[in-house]
Amino acid sequence: MNQQIESKQTSSTLLVLCILTLVGSVFVLLKGFIGYAILVDSNDTRSESGILLINSVYVIEFITCFGTIAGAILMLTRKKLGLVIYLIVSIVYILLTVVFALFCFFSIVGIPVGLLQFVYLAISIVFLVLYLTQGKNLS
């Protein structure tokens, strides 16, 4: 009986994590599209290498968002493959966020944008740890 209650709590925890991941990933995608549109308008003031770098960062961010969405959907169906996909794309996103945050701190973009990146980083790490604790409930 106690194991059944624990399984239901774990199931609801996994469900909440997946729903929050889906909602959060959609918001990150929207933020990315809006940010990218703003940057494209100012491309004539940037160098070719700067434009390539910015485009690369946004492409990687979009891929990781679609990966977290796919991972969350698979985990909703209790597939461990979803956790593997989520783990890989989350690590890529975390690394990308760290690099971008450090770039913001040491460039003209500034400290406020860098601090915001660390908020994204903290949320990503917390979710990654929470998903890893739920991995035993996936097959």
N, CA, C and O atoms as CSV, one atom per row, in Angstrom:
chain,resi,resn,atom,element,x,y,z
A,1,MET,N,N,0.827,-1.197,0.000
A,1,MET,CA,C,0.000,0.000,0.000
A,1,MET,C,C,0.872,1.261,0.000
A,1,MET,O,O,0.629,2.193,-0.767
A,2,ASN,N,N,1.873,1.277,0.857
A,2,ASN,CA,C,2.764,2.432,0.953
A,2,ASN,C,C,3.530,2.633,-0.355
A,2,ASN,O,O,3.771,3.766,-0.771
A,3,GLN,N,N,3.911,1.525,-1.001
A,3,GLN,CA,C,4.637,1.613,-2.271
A,3,GLN,C,C,3.728,2.173,-3.372
A,3,GLN,O,O,4.188,2.910,-4.244
A,4,GLN,N,N,2.439,1.823,-3.328
A,4,GLN,CA,C,1.487,2.324,-4.312
A,4,GLN,C,C,1.302,3.835,-4.167
A,4,GLN,O,O,1.230,4.550,-5.166
A,5,ILE,N,N,1.225,4.321,-2.927
A,5,ILE,CA,C,1.094,5.762,-2.694
A,5,ILE,C,C,2.351,6.477,-3.181
A,5,ILE,O,O,2.264,7.532,-3.810
A,6,GLU,N,N,3.521,5.905,-2.893
A,6,GLU,CA,C,4.778,6.505,-3.332
A,6,GLU,C,C,4.855,6.549,-4.862
A,6,GLU,O,O,5.349,7.521,-5.432
A,7,SER,N,N,4.363,5.489,-5.528
A,7,SER,CA,C,4.367,5.442,-6.983
A,7,SER,C,C,3.457,6.522,-7.572
A,7,SER,O,O,3.803,7.148,-8.574
A,8,LYS,N,N,2.292,6.741,-6.947
A,8,LYS,CA,C,1.377,7.784,-7.422
A,8,LYS,C,C,1.992,9.163,-7.246
A,8,LYS,O,O,1.867,10.013,-8.128
A,9,GLN,N,N,2.666,9.401,-6.100
A,9,GLN,CA,C,3.315,10.693,-5.876
A,9,GLN,C,C,4.414,10.907,-6.909
A,9,GLN,O,O,4.570,12.004,-7.444
A,10,THR,N,N,5.164,9.861,-7.180
A,10,THR,CA,C,6.229,9.960,-8.153
A,10,THR,C,C,5.648,10.210,-9.536
A,10,THR,O,O,6.180,11.015,-10.301
A,11,SER,N,N,4.571,9.532,-9.856
A,11,SER,CA,C,3.932,9.742,-11.147
A,11,SER,C,C,3.452,11.176,-11.290
A,11,SER,O,O,3.613,11.788,-12.346
A,12,SER,N,N,2.867,11.710,-10.234
A,12,SER,CA,C,2.392,13.091,-10.315
A,12,SER,C,C,3.569,14.063,-10.386
A,12,SER,O,O,3.479,15.093,-11.054
A,13,THR,N,N,4.655,13.754,-9.714
A,13,THR,CA,C,5.849,14.597,-9.792
A,13,THR,C,C,6.384,14.611,-11.218
A,13,THR,O,O,6.718,15.669,-11.752
A,14,LEU,N,N,6.465,13.445,-11.828
A,14,LEU,CA,C,6.942,13.351,-13.206
A,14,LEU,C,C,5.992,14.086,-14.153
A,14,LEU,O,O,6.445,14.768,-15.072
A,15,LEU,N,N,4.705,13.957,-13.944
A,15,LEU,CA,C,3.718,14.644,-14.777
A,15,LEU,C,C,3.886,16.161,-14.674
A,15,LEU,O,O,3.877,16.859,-15.688
A,16,VAL,N,N,4.039,16.666,-13.456
A,16,VAL,CA,C,4.209,18.108,-13.261
A,16,VAL,C,C,5.505,18.584,-13.920
A,16,VAL,O,O,5.519,19.623,-14.579
A,17,LEU,N,N,6.588,17.831,-13.745
A,17,LEU,CA,C,7.866,18.192,-14.373
A,17,LEU,C,C,7.736,18.258,-15.893
A,17,LEU,O,O,8.229,19.192,-16.526
A,18,CYS,N,N,7.073,17.269,-16.468
A,18,CYS,CA,C,6.918,17.227,-17.927
A,18,CYS,C,C,6.071,18.394,-18.429
A,18,CYS,O,O,6.400,19.013,-19.441
A,19,ILE,N,N,4.994,18.691,-17.730
A,19,ILE,CA,C,4.133,19.810,-18.143
A,19,ILE,C,C,4.898,21.128,-18.029
A,19,ILE,O,O,4.832,21.962,-18.932
A,20,LEU,N,N,5.623,21.318,-16.928
A,20,LEU,CA,C,6.410,22.541,-16.771
A,20,LEU,C,C,7.505,22.636,-17.836
A,20,LEU,O,O,7.822,23.727,-18.310
A,21,THR,N,N,8.075,21.498,-18.206
A,21,THR,CA,C,9.090,21.482,-19.257
A,21,THR,C,C,8.486,21.890,-20.592
A,21,THR,O,O,9.072,22.690,-21.322
A,22,LEU,N,N,7.324,21.348,-20.913
A,22,LEU,CA,C,6.665,21.700,-22.172
A,22,LEU,C,C,6.343,23.196,-22.221
A,22,LEU,O,O,6.613,23.859,-23.222
A,23,VAL,N,N,5.770,23.718,-21.150
A,23,VAL,CA,C,5.420,25.139,-21.105
A,23,VAL,C,C,6.685,25.999,-21.162
A,23,VAL,O,O,6.748,26.966,-21.920
A,24,GLY,N,N,7.685,25.644,-20.362
A,24,GLY,CA,C,8.930,26.408,-20.338
A,24,GLY,C,C,9.649,26.397,-21.668
A,24,GLY,O,O,10.187,27.420,-22.092
A,25,SER,N,N,9.665,25.249,-22.336
A,25,SER,CA,C,10.333,25.153,-23.632
A,25,SER,C,C,9.638,26.006,-24.683
A,25,SER,O,O,10.295,26.621,-25.523
A,26,VAL,N,N,8.327,26.043,-24.638
A,26,VAL,CA,C,7.587,26.895,-25.576
A,26,VAL,C,C,7.915,28.368,-25.311
A,26,VAL,O,O,8.094,29.145,-26.249
A,27,PHE,N,N,7.992,28.749,-24.032
A,27,PHE,CA,C,8.358,30.138,-23.718
A,27,PHE,C,C,9.777,30.469,-24.170
A,27,PHE,O,O,10.023,31.561,-24.682
A,28,VAL,N,N,10.707,29.540,-23.987
A,28,VAL,CA,C,12.094,29.775,-24.428
A,28,VAL,C,C,12.127,29.902,-25.956
A,28,VAL,O,O,12.859,30.733,-26.494
A,29,LEU,N,N,11.338,29.083,-26.649
A,29,LEU,CA,C,11.262,29.202,-28.110
A,29,LEU,C,C,10.720,30.572,-28.524
A,29,LEU,O,O,11.260,31.212,-29.427
A,30,LEU,N,N,9.659,31.014,-27.865
A,30,LEU,CA,C,9.093,32.337,-28.178
A,30,LEU,C,C,10.100,33.444,-27.888
A,30,LEU,O,O,10.263,34.371,-28.683
A,31,LYS,N,N,10.774,33.341,-26.746
A,31,LYS,CA,C,11.816,34.320,-26.402
A,31,LYS,C,C,12.907,34.317,-27.464
A,31,LYS,O,O,13.402,35.370,-27.866
A,32,GLY,N,N,13.271,33.128,-27.911
A,32,GLY,CA,C,14.305,33.004,-28.931
A,32,GLY,C,C,13.886,33.616,-30.256
A,32,GLY,O,O,14.669,34.325,-30.889
A,33,PHE,N,N,12.655,33.350,-30.681
A,33,PHE,CA,C,12.169,33.910,-31.947
A,33,PHE,C,C,12.107,35.436,-31.884
A,33,PHE,O,O,12.486,36.118,-32.837
A,34,ILE,N,N,11.630,35.963,-30.767
A,34,ILE,CA,C,11.542,37.417,-30.615
A,34,ILE,C,C,12.942,38.032,-30.567
A,34,ILE,O,O,13.217,39.025,-31.241
A,35,GLY,N,N,13.822,37.432,-29.764
A,35,GLY,CA,C,15.194,37.937,-29.674
A,35,GLY,C,C,15.917,37.875,-31.003
A,35,GLY,O,O,16.644,38.796,-31.374
A,36,TYR,N,N,15.708,36.773,-31.720
A,36,TYR,CA,C,16.355,36.626,-33.018
A,36,TYR,C,C,15.827,37.662,-34.013
A,36,TYR,O,O,16.596,38.237,-34.784
A,37,ALA,N,N,14.523,37.896,-33.993
A,37,ALA,CA,C,13.939,38.899,-34.894
A,37,ALA,C,C,14.501,40.282,-34.613
A,37,ALA,O,O,14.756,41.050,-35.539
A,38,ILE,N,N,14.693,40.602,-33.344
A,38,ILE,CA,C,15.269,41.897,-32.980
A,38,ILE,C,C,16.713,41.990,-33.474
A,38,ILE,O,O,17.132,43.023,-33.996
A,39,LEU,N,N,17.465,40.907,-33.304
A,39,LEU,CA,C,18.866,40.914,-33.728
A,39,LEU,C,C,19.011,40.973,-35.246
A,39,LEU,O,O,19.936,41.604,-35.755
A,40,VAL,N,N,18.106,40.321,-35.969
A,40,VAL,CA,C,18.178,40.336,-37.434
A,40,VAL,C,C,18.028,41.766,-37.948
A,40,VAL,O,O,18.667,42.147,-38.929
A,41,ASP,N,N,17.186,42.553,-37.290
A,41,ASP,CA,C,17.007,43.949,-37.696
A,41,ASP,C,C,18.295,44.760,-37.556
A,41,ASP,O,O,18.481,45.764,-38.243
A,42,SER,N,N,19.180,44.320,-36.667
A,42,SER,CA,C,20.423,45.075,-36.471
A,42,SER,C,C,21.631,44.372,-37.087
A,42,SER,O,O,22.770,44.694,-36.749
A,43,ASN,N,N,21.395,43.421,-37.983
A,43,ASN,CA,C,22.504,42.684,-38.599
A,43,ASN,C,C,23.429,43.573,-39.430
A,43,ASN,O,O,24.615,43.274,-39.563
A,44,ASP,N,N,22.902,44.654,-39.985
A,44,ASP,CA,C,23.753,45.504,-40.813
A,44,ASP,C,C,24.842,46.203,-39.999
A,44,ASP,O,O,25.778,46.756,-40.578
A,45,THR,N,N,24.737,46.188,-38.670
A,45,THR,CA,C,25.775,46.781,-37.824
A,45,THR,C,C,26.759,45.738,-37.303
A,45,THR,O,O,27.693,46.081,-36.577
A,46,ARG,N,N,26.562,44.466,-37.663
A,46,ARG,CA,C,27.412,43.387,-37.156
A,46,ARG,C,C,28.321,42.845,-38.258
A,46,ARG,O,O,28.053,42.992,-39.450
A,47,SER,N,N,29.402,42.216,-37.809
A,47,SER,CA,C,30.304,41.561,-38.753
A,47,SER,C,C,29.706,40.223,-39.169
A,47,SER,O,O,28.785,39.714,-38.529
A,48,GLU,N,N,30.237,39.667,-40.242
A,48,GLU,CA,C,29.749,38.364,-40.715
A,48,GLU,C,C,29.974,37.280,-39.674
A,48,GLU,O,O,29.117,36.420,-39.470
A,49,SER,N,N,31.127,37.319,-39.016
A,49,SER,CA,C,31.408,36.303,-38.001
A,49,SER,C,C,30.474,36.462,-36.802
A,49,SER,O,O,30.073,35.469,-36.195
A,50,GLY,N,N,30.126,37.701,-36.457
A,50,GLY,CA,C,29.182,37.932,-35.373
A,50,GLY,C,C,27.800,37.397,-35.700
A,50,GLY,O,O,27.137,36.798,-34.854
A,51,ILE,N,N,27.378,37.618,-36.921
A,51,ILE,CA,C,26.069,37.113,-37.371
A,51,ILE,C,C,26.067,35.586,-37.349
A,51,ILE,O,O,25.096,34.972,-36.907
A,52,LEU,N,N,27.150,34.973,-37.822
A,52,LEU,CA,C,27.253,33.513,-37.823
A,52,LEU,C,C,27.215,32.958,-36.404
A,52,LEU,O,O,26.562,31.947,-36.149
A,53,LEU,N,N,27.911,33.614,-35.485
A,53,LEU,CA,C,27.915,33.182,-34.087
A,53,LEU,C,C,26.520,33.268,-33.485
A,53,LEU,O,O,26.054,32.324,-32.845
A,54,ILE,N,N,25.858,34.395,-33.690
A,54,ILE,CA,C,24.507,34.579,-33.144
A,54,ILE,C,C,23.551,33.549,-33.746
A,54,ILE,O,O,22.756,32.951,-33.020
A,55,ASN,N,N,23.616,33.337,-35.048
A,55,ASN,CA,C,22.752,32.347,-35.690
A,55,ASN,C,C,23.009,30.956,-35.131
A,55,ASN,O,O,22.068,30.199,-34.894
A,56,SER,N,N,24.272,30.614,-34.918
A,56,SER,CA,C,24.623,29.295,-34.377
A,56,SER,C,C,24.050,29.104,-32.978
A,56,SER,O,O,23.506,28.046,-32.664
A,57,VAL,N,N,24.173,30.127,-32.142
A,57,VAL,CA,C,23.648,30.040,-30.778
A,57,VAL,C,C,22.141,29.829,-30.806
A,57,VAL,O,O,21.616,29.000,-30.063
A,58,TYR,N,N,21.448,30.566,-31.651
A,58,TYR,CA,C,19.991,30.418,-31.712
A,58,TYR,C,C,19.584,29.062,-32.274
A,58,TYR,O,O,18.611,28.473,-31.803
A,59,VAL,N,N,20.296,28.560,-33.260
A,59,VAL,CA,C,19.976,27.231,-33.804
A,59,VAL,C,C,20.149,26.167,-32.733
A,59,VAL,O,O,19.299,25.289,-32.586
A,60,ILE,N,N,21.247,26.241,-31.983
A,60,ILE,CA,C,21.475,25.261,-30.914
A,60,ILE,C,C,20.394,25.387,-29.843
A,60,ILE,O,O,19.905,24.378,-29.335
A,61,GLU,N,N,20.019,26.622,-29.496
A,61,GLU,CA,C,18.963,26.816,-28.502
A,61,GLU,C,C,17.640,26.230,-28.987
A,61,GLU,O,O,16.937,25.576,-28.217
A,62,PHE,N,N,17.294,26.456,-30.248
A,62,PHE,CA,C,16.051,25.903,-30.787
A,62,PHE,C,C,16.083,24.378,-30.787
A,62,PHE,O,O,15.093,23.741,-30.427
A,63,ILE,N,N,17.201,23.788,-31.182
A,63,ILE,CA,C,17.314,22.322,-31.195
A,63,ILE,C,C,17.156,21.759,-29.789
A,63,ILE,O,O,16.474,20.753,-29.592
A,64,THR,N,N,17.786,22.407,-28.810
A,64,THR,CA,C,17.664,21.903,-27.441
A,64,THR,C,C,16.237,22.035,-26.922
A,64,THR,O,O,15.767,21.174,-26.179
A,65,CYS,N,N,15.543,23.103,-27.306
A,65,CYS,CA,C,14.144,23.246,-26.887
A,65,CYS,C,C,13.267,22.149,-27.492
A,65,CYS,O,O,12.430,21.565,-26.804
A,66,PHE,N,N,13.466,21.878,-28.774
A,66,PHE,CA,C,12.697,20.797,-29.393
A,66,PHE,C,C,13.070,19.449,-28.772
A,66,PHE,O,O,12.226,18.562,-28.656
A,67,GLY,N,N,14.326,19.300,-28.379
A,67,GLY,CA,C,14.761,18.073,-27.707
A,67,GLY,C,C,14.115,17.899,-26.344
A,67,GLY,O,O,13.712,16.793,-25.984
A,68,THR,N,N,14.011,18.993,-25.573
A,68,THR,CA,C,13.362,18.878,-24.265
A,68,THR,C,C,11.872,18.578,-24.423
A,68,THR,O,O,11.291,17.849,-23.619
A,69,ILE,N,N,11.262,19.142,-25.459
A,69,ILE,CA,C,9.845,18.855,-25.722
A,69,ILE,C,C,9.679,17.370,-26.067
A,69,ILE,O,O,8.788,16.707,-25.535
A,70,ALA,N,N,10.525,16.854,-26.947
A,70,ALA,CA,C,10.453,15.433,-27.325
A,70,ALA,C,C,10.715,14.547,-26.112
A,70,ALA,O,O,10.019,13.553,-25.899
A,71,GLY,N,N,11.719,14.910,-25.318
A,71,GLY,CA,C,12.031,14.129,-24.119
A,71,GLY,C,C,10.882,14.105,-23.133
A,71,GLY,O,O,10.558,13.056,-22.577
A,72,ALA,N,N,10.263,15.260,-22.911
A,72,ALA,CA,C,9.137,15.339,-21.975
A,72,ALA,C,C,7.957,14.508,-22.465
A,72,ALA,O,O,7.306,13.819,-21.679
A,73,ILE,N,N,7.687,14.575,-23.756
A,73,ILE,CA,C,6.571,13.783,-24.304
A,73,ILE,C,C,6.850,12.288,-24.133
A,73,ILE,O,O,5.959,11.529,-23.753
A,74,LEU,N,N,8.074,11.870,-24.411
A,74,LEU,CA,C,8.418,10.455,-24.230
A,74,LEU,C,C,8.353,10.049,-22.764
A,74,LEU,O,O,7.922,8.939,-22.452
A,75,MET,N,N,8.772,10.927,-21.865
A,75,MET,CA,C,8.692,10.592,-20.433
A,75,MET,C,C,7.244,10.533,-19.956
A,75,MET,O,O,6.926,9.778,-19.037
A,76,LEU,N,N,6.364,11.321,-20.572
A,76,LEU,CA,C,4.943,11.216,-20.224
A,76,LEU,C,C,4.395,9.837,-20.556
A,76,LEU,O,O,3.454,9.366,-19.917
A,77,THR,N,N,4.984,9.195,-21.553
A,77,THR,CA,C,4.581,7.833,-21.917
A,77,THR,C,C,5.454,6.791,-21.209
A,77,THR,O,O,5.432,5.610,-21.556
A,78,ARG,N,N,6.224,7.246,-20.214
A,78,ARG,CA,C,7.062,6.400,-19.356
A,78,ARG,C,C,8.233,5.738,-20.081
A,78,ARG,O,O,8.662,4.652,-19.690
A,79,LYS,N,N,8.742,6.360,-21.104
A,79,LYS,CA,C,9.875,5.808,-21.845
A,79,LYS,C,C,11.177,6.426,-21.342
A,79,LYS,O,O,11.307,7.647,-21.255
A,80,LYS,N,N,12.128,5.572,-21.017
A,80,LYS,CA,C,13.426,6.025,-20.523
A,80,LYS,C,C,14.204,6.779,-21.600
A,80,LYS,O,O,15.055,7.609,-21.280
A,81,LEU,N,N,13.921,6.496,-22.875
A,81,LEU,CA,C,14.568,7.214,-23.967
A,81,LEU,C,C,14.324,8.722,-23.830
A,81,LEU,O,O,15.190,9.523,-24.181
A,82,GLY,N,N,13.159,9.106,-23.325
A,82,GLY,CA,C,12.860,10.519,-23.108
A,82,GLY,C,C,13.829,11.150,-22.119
A,82,GLY,O,O,14.250,12.294,-22.297
A,83,LEU,N,N,14.181,10.408,-21.080
A,83,LEU,CA,C,15.139,10.909,-20.097
A,83,LEU,C,C,16.525,11.058,-20.725
A,83,LEU,O,O,17.233,12.026,-20.446
A,84,VAL,N,N,16.909,10.110,-21.563
A,84,VAL,CA,C,18.217,10.173,-22.236
A,84,VAL,C,C,18.274,11.397,-23.153
A,84,VAL,O,O,19.250,12.147,-23.139
A,85,ILE,N,N,17.222,11.588,-23.945
A,85,ILE,CA,C,17.170,12.751,-24.837
A,85,ILE,C,C,17.209,14.037,-24.014
A,85,ILE,O,O,17.957,14.963,-24.330
A,86,TYR,N,N,16.401,14.084,-22.961
A,86,TYR,CA,C,16.364,15.269,-22.114
A,86,TYR,C,C,17.731,15.534,-21.489
A,86,TYR,O,O,18.183,16.678,-21.441
A,87,LEU,N,N,18.376,14.498,-21.020
A,87,LEU,CA,C,19.692,14.631,-20.396
A,87,LEU,C,C,20.710,15.221,-21.373
A,87,LEU,O,O,21.443,16.145,-21.022
A,88,ILE,N,N,20.755,14.693,-22.587
A,88,ILE,CA,C,21.726,15.161,-23.584
A,88,ILE,C,C,21.475,16.622,-23.957
A,88,ILE,O,O,22.395,17.440,-23.925
A,89,VAL,N,N,20.235,16.947,-24.307
A,89,VAL,CA,C,19.965,18.323,-24.741
A,89,VAL,C,C,20.060,19.310,-23.583
A,89,VAL,O,O,20.398,20.475,-23.796
A,90,SER,N,N,19.772,18.872,-22.370
A,90,SER,CA,C,19.910,19.764,-21.221
A,90,SER,C,C,21.369,20.097,-20.953
A,90,SER,O,O,21.700,21.239,-20.635
A,91,ILE,N,N,22.230,19.116,-21.078
A,91,ILE,CA,C,23.663,19.376,-20.889
A,91,ILE,C,C,24.163,20.346,-21.957
A,91,ILE,O,O,24.926,21.263,-21.657
A,92,VAL,N,N,23.733,20.143,-23.196
A,92,VAL,CA,C,24.117,21.070,-24.271
A,92,VAL,C,C,23.588,22.473,-23.963
A,92,VAL,O,O,24.319,23.452,-24.111
A,93,TYR,N,N,22.336,22.578,-23.539
A,93,TYR,CA,C,21.737,23.877,-23.213
A,93,TYR,C,C,22.468,24.535,-22.045
A,93,TYR,O,O,22.725,25.738,-22.075
A,94,ILE,N,N,22.802,23.760,-21.026
A,94,ILE,CA,C,23.515,24.295,-19.866
A,94,ILE,C,C,24.881,24.835,-20.289
A,94,ILE,O,O,25.268,25.932,-19.888
A,95,LEU,N,N,25.604,24.073,-21.092
A,95,LEU,CA,C,26.912,24.538,-21.567
A,95,LEU,C,C,26.779,25.808,-22.408
A,95,LEU,O,O,27.552,26.753,-22.250
A,96,LEU,N,N,25.793,25.817,-23.297
A,96,LEU,CA,C,25.549,27.000,-24.133
A,96,LEU,C,C,25.212,28.214,-23.266
A,96,LEU,O,O,25.689,29.317,-23.529
A,97,THR,N,N,24.401,28.015,-22.248
A,97,THR,CA,C,24.000,29.108,-21.366
A,97,THR,C,C,25.184,29.634,-20.565
A,97,THR,O,O,25.315,30.843,-20.374
A,98,VAL,N,N,26.046,28.738,-20.095
A,98,VAL,CA,C,27.238,29.170,-19.355
A,98,VAL,C,C,28.134,30.022,-20.247
A,98,VAL,O,O,28.591,31.089,-19.839
A,99,VAL,N,N,28.381,29.550,-21.460
A,99,VAL,CA,C,29.239,30.298,-22.383
A,99,VAL,C,C,28.626,31.659,-22.694
A,99,VAL,O,O,29.322,32.674,-22.683
A,100,PHE,N,N,27.322,31.679,-22.971
A,100,PHE,CA,C,26.658,32.945,-23.297
A,100,PHE,C,C,26.655,33.891,-22.100
A,100,PHE,O,O,26.861,35.094,-22.263
A,101,ALA,N,N,26.423,33.358,-20.893
A,101,ALA,CA,C,26.423,34.197,-19.690
A,101,ALA,C,C,27.802,34.820,-19.471
A,101,ALA,O,O,27.904,36.006,-19.158
A,102,LEU,N,N,28.845,34.039,-19.632
A,102,LEU,CA,C,30.201,34.575,-19.477
A,102,LEU,C,C,30.502,35.608,-20.548
A,102,LEU,O,O,31.127,36.632,-20.274
A,103,PHE,N,N,30.054,35.338,-21.776
A,103,PHE,CA,C,30.229,36.306,-22.854
A,103,PHE,C,C,29.528,37.623,-22.509
A,103,PHE,O,O,30.075,38.702,-22.740
A,104,CYS,N,N,28.315,37.528,-21.954
A,104,CYS,CA,C,27.566,38.735,-21.589
A,104,CYS,C,C,28.294,39.526,-20.504
A,104,CYS,O,O,28.352,40.754,-20.564
A,105,PHE,N,N,28.846,38.832,-19.520
A,105,PHE,CA,C,29.549,39.520,-18.440
A,105,PHE,C,C,30.757,40.302,-18.946
A,105,PHE,O,O,31.059,41.381,-18.436
A,106,PHE,N,N,31.445,39.762,-19.944
A,106,PHE,CA,C,32.693,40.370,-20.405
A,106,PHE,C,C,32.559,41.122,-21.716
A,106,PHE,O,O,33.557,41.370,-22.393
A,107,SER,N,N,31.343,41.487,-22.080
A,107,SER,CA,C,31.146,42.221,-23.326
A,107,SER,C,C,30.258,43.430,-23.069
A,107,SER,O,O,29.913,43.749,-21.931
A,108,ILE,N,N,29.909,44.073,-24.133
A,108,ILE,CA,C,29.066,45.270,-24.050
A,108,ILE,C,C,27.652,44.929,-23.587
A,108,ILE,O,O,26.966,45.774,-23.012
A,109,VAL,N,N,27.214,43.693,-23.836
A,109,VAL,CA,C,25.838,43.309,-23.491
A,109,VAL,C,C,25.570,43.578,-22.019
A,109,VAL,O,O,24.516,44.105,-21.662
A,110,GLY,N,N,26.515,43.219,-21.169
A,110,GLY,CA,C,26.445,43.630,-19.781
A,110,GLY,C,C,26.040,42.596,-18.767
A,110,GLY,O,O,25.611,41.489,-19.091
A,111,ILE,N,N,26.193,43.000,-17.532
A,111,ILE,CA,C,25.961,42.126,-16.387
A,111,ILE,C,C,24.487,41.741,-16.229
A,111,ILE,O,O,24.225,40.574,-15.937
A,112,PRO,N,N,23.498,42.643,-16.402
A,112,PRO,CA,C,22.094,42.219,-16.219
A,112,PRO,C,C,21.694,41.052,-17.134
A,112,PRO,O,O,21.001,40.133,-16.697
A,113,VAL,N,N,22.122,41.087,-18.379
A,113,VAL,CA,C,21.792,39.991,-19.300
A,113,VAL,C,C,22.509,38.717,-18.866
A,113,VAL,O,O,21.949,37.624,-18.948
A,114,GLY,N,N,23.746,38.861,-18.405
A,114,GLY,CA,C,24.492,37.704,-17.904
A,114,GLY,C,C,23.829,37.085,-16.691
A,114,GLY,O,O,23.764,35.862,-16.572
A,115,LEU,N,N,23.329,37.932,-15.779
A,115,LEU,CA,C,22.629,37.411,-14.596
A,115,LEU,C,C,21.352,36.687,-14.990
A,115,LEU,O,O,21.009,35.660,-14.405
A,116,LEU,N,N,20.656,37.217,-15.971
A,116,LEU,CA,C,19.450,36.555,-16.460
A,116,LEU,C,C,19.791,35.164,-17.004
A,116,LEU,O,O,19.027,34.218,-16.814
A,117,GLN,N,N,20.919,35.044,-17.669
A,117,GLN,CA,C,21.341,33.742,-18.189
A,117,GLN,C,C,21.599,32.759,-17.046
A,117,GLN,O,O,21.342,31.563,-17.183
A,118,PHE,N,N,22.108,33.265,-15.915
A,118,PHE,CA,C,22.334,32.382,-14.773
A,118,PHE,C,C,21.017,31.934,-14.143
A,118,PHE,O,O,20.959,30.861,-13.541
A,119,VAL,N,N,19.962,32.733,-14.271
A,119,VAL,CA,C,18.628,32.291,-13.829
A,119,VAL,C,C,18.174,31.112,-14.692
A,119,VAL,O,O,17.697,30.103,-14.173
A,120,TYR,N,N,18.327,31.249,-16.036
A,120,TYR,CA,C,17.992,30.143,-16.936
A,120,TYR,C,C,18.827,28.914,-16.595
A,120,TYR,O,O,18.329,27.788,-16.613
A,121,LEU,N,N,20.082,29.138,-16.289
A,121,LEU,CA,C,20.997,28.052,-15.955
A,121,LEU,C,C,20.544,27.328,-14.690
A,121,LEU,O,O,20.510,26.098,-14.652
A,122,ALA,N,N,20.197,28.088,-13.660
A,122,ALA,CA,C,19.765,27.485,-12.393
A,122,ALA,C,C,18.505,26.646,-12.587
A,122,ALA,O,O,18.406,25.536,-12.064
A,123,ILE,N,N,17.557,27.170,-13.328
A,123,ILE,CA,C,16.313,26.435,-13.576
A,123,ILE,C,C,16.616,25.137,-14.327
A,123,ILE,O,O,16.063,24.088,-13.997
A,124,SER,N,N,17.477,25.201,-15.317
A,124,SER,CA,C,17.829,24.012,-16.101
A,124,SER,C,C,18.491,22.948,-15.233
A,124,SER,O,O,18.200,21.760,-15.374
A,125,ILE,N,N,19.371,23.366,-14.342
A,125,ILE,CA,C,20.063,22.415,-13.471
A,125,ILE,C,C,19.082,21.778,-12.489
A,125,ILE,O,O,19.136,20.570,-12.260
A,126,VAL,N,N,18.195,22.571,-11.913
A,126,VAL,CA,C,17.196,22.034,-10.979
A,126,VAL,C,C,16.317,21.005,-11.687
A,126,VAL,O,O,16.073,19.927,-11.146
A,127,PHE,N,N,15.843,21.321,-12.880
A,127,PHE,CA,C,15.000,20.378,-13.616
A,127,PHE,C,C,15.768,19.107,-13.966
A,127,PHE,O,O,15.216,18.010,-13.879
A,128,LEU,N,N,17.012,19.240,-14.355
A,128,LEU,CA,C,17.820,18.077,-14.690
A,128,LEU,C,C,17.962,17.157,-13.482
A,128,LEU,O,O,17.816,15.942,-13.614
A,129,VAL,N,N,18.239,17.709,-12.323
A,129,VAL,CA,C,18.366,16.910,-11.100
A,129,VAL,C,C,17.030,16.250,-10.758
A,129,VAL,O,O,16.992,15.071,-10.407
A,130,LEU,N,N,15.943,17.001,-10.859
A,130,LEU,CA,C,14.625,16.428,-10.554
A,130,LEU,C,C,14.272,15.287,-11.511
A,130,LEU,O,O,13.727,14.268,-11.086
A,131,TYR,N,N,14.576,15.453,-12.784
A,131,TYR,CA,C,14.311,14.373,-13.740
A,131,TYR,C,C,15.157,13.144,-13.434
A,131,TYR,O,O,14.676,12.016,-13.539
A,132,LEU,N,N,16.403,13.356,-13.060
A,132,LEU,CA,C,17.264,12.213,-12.749
A,132,LEU,C,C,16.731,11.429,-11.556
A,132,LEU,O,O,16.878,10.208,-11.502
A,133,THR,N,N,16.109,12.123,-10.595
A,133,THR,CA,C,15.516,11.415,-9.455
A,133,THR,C,C,14.264,10.634,-9.863
A,133,THR,O,O,13.871,9.692,-9.175
A,134,GLN,N,N,13.643,11.015,-10.967
A,134,GLN,CA,C,12.435,10.343,-11.447
A,134,GLN,C,C,12.742,9.230,-12.453
A,134,GLN,O,O,11.836,8.519,-12.887
A,135,GLY,N,N,14.000,9.078,-12.818
A,135,GLY,CA,C,14.392,8.108,-13.833
A,135,GLY,C,C,14.014,6.679,-13.518
A,135,GLY,O,O,13.772,5.886,-14.428
A,136,LYS,N,N,13.958,6.337,-12.236
A,136,LYS,CA,C,13.623,4.963,-11.851
A,136,LYS,C,C,12.173,4.592,-12.181
A,136,LYS,O,O,11.809,3.416,-12.177
A,137,ASN,N,N,11.354,5.605,-12.467
A,137,ASN,CA,C,9.938,5.353,-12.781
A,137,ASN,C,C,9.701,5.170,-14.284
A,137,ASN,O,O,8.562,5.002,-14.719
A,138,LEU,N,N,10.766,5.203,-15.065
A,138,LEU,CA,C,10.641,5.064,-16.510
A,138,LEU,C,C,11.132,3.693,-16.938
A,138,LEU,O,O,12.005,3.104,-16.301
A,139,SER,N,N,10.562,3.194,-18.024
A,139,SER,CA,C,10.992,1.871,-18.495
A,139,SER,C,C,11.619,1.964,-19.870
A,139,SER,O,O,12.040,0.950,-20.426
